[in-house]
Amino acid sequence: MGTIALEGLEFFAYHGFYPEERIIGNRYGVDISVKTDFSKAAEQDKIKYTVNYGTLYGIVKEEMLVSSLLLETVAQKIITKVMSQFPQVQEVEIIIRKFNPPIGGVCKASCVTLREIRE
């Protein structure tokens, strides 16, 4: 079992509980990691036996562009798509950060972390 990760992805998106957040938008950061057995990919040097970084990025990007009230919703949608598209993935963990959240004080970022393990 190994880990494949994309770290420090950045998007401008329109998520948020408050209506003005969905109008103005904000910067978001995403880290995603998947656990899978990629020994066959390493042995045979073939991408079809692993998780393609580009496809993984595309899933994250697609869901980040769909406005949601909660980051928890966005994270769950991403995990569901990853698990569906890559049946060999055993675990997905995602962290979504909202930079400068509207909390009435100084805060570099708020974040949610969600992890799902395939049974």
N, C-alpha and C positions, 0 to 999 in steps of 0.2 A: 504494500500500500504506500502510495506517495501523495504529495500535495502539489497542486498546480494553483498558482495565485496570480491575480492582477491587483496591483496596489497603486493607490494614488490616482485612480481615474477621476476626472473632473467633468462636471456637467453644469449647464445653466438650465434650471427647470422651474416649474410652477407648482410646487407642492406646498401645502400648509393648511392649517386649521382655519386661519383668518382669511377672509376673502381678499384682502389686499395682498397677501402673500401669493395668491394664485393669479393676481394681476401683474404685480411688479416682478415676481420671480426672485431667484436667489442662486448662489453658487452651492454646489454639492460635491462632496468627495465620496468615492466608493472604493472599498477594498472587498474583494471576493476571493475565496479559496475553496477548492474542491479536493476531496480525497478520493482516489481511485487507484486501481492496480494498473500501472503503466509499464510493467516489466516486459510485456510483449512488444509494446511500442519501442522501448529502449533496445530490446534485443533485435527486432526486425527493422528498426529505423523507419517506421511507417506511421504517419499521423492518424490513420484510420483507427488505430488501437489506443488513442489517447483523447484528451479533450483539446480541441482546437482553440487557441487563445482568441483568434478573431471571431469565432462563433460565440464564445463566452462574452466577449466585449459587446457584440451585437445584441445579445439578449439583454444585457444591463442597459445599454443605450436605449433600446426600444422601450423598455419599461420606465426608464427615467423621463422619457418624453411624454408619458401619459400622466396628466395632473391627478394627484390624489390628496386627500385631506391629511393622511398619516403616512409617515415614513415606514411604519410597520407594515402597511398595506403594500407599499412598493417593494419592500424587502421580501415579503411572502410571495408576491407575484414572480419576482426574479428567481427565487429558489424553486418554485413550482415549475417554471419553464426549464430551468437547468436540469432538474431531475427528470423531466419528461423527455428532453432532447438527448440527454446522455444517460441511458439506463445503467451504464457501468459505474456511474458516480455513486459513492456510498455516503458521502457527507458534503454538505455545502454550508459555508459560513459567510455571511455578508455583514459589512459595517457600512452604514450610510451616515454621512456627516452633513449637517446643514450649517454652513458658515454664517456667522453673525446672526443668530436667530433673534426674532423680535421678542425679547423677554424683559425689556425695560432696564437692562444693565449690560455691562461688558461681558461678553462671552465669545470666545474664539469659535466654538462650534458646539452644537448639540449632536448627539448621535444615537442611533439604534443599532443593536447587534442581534442578529437572528441566526440560529444554526439548526439545521435539520439533518437527521441521520436516517438513512433508508433502513427499514426493518426487514 
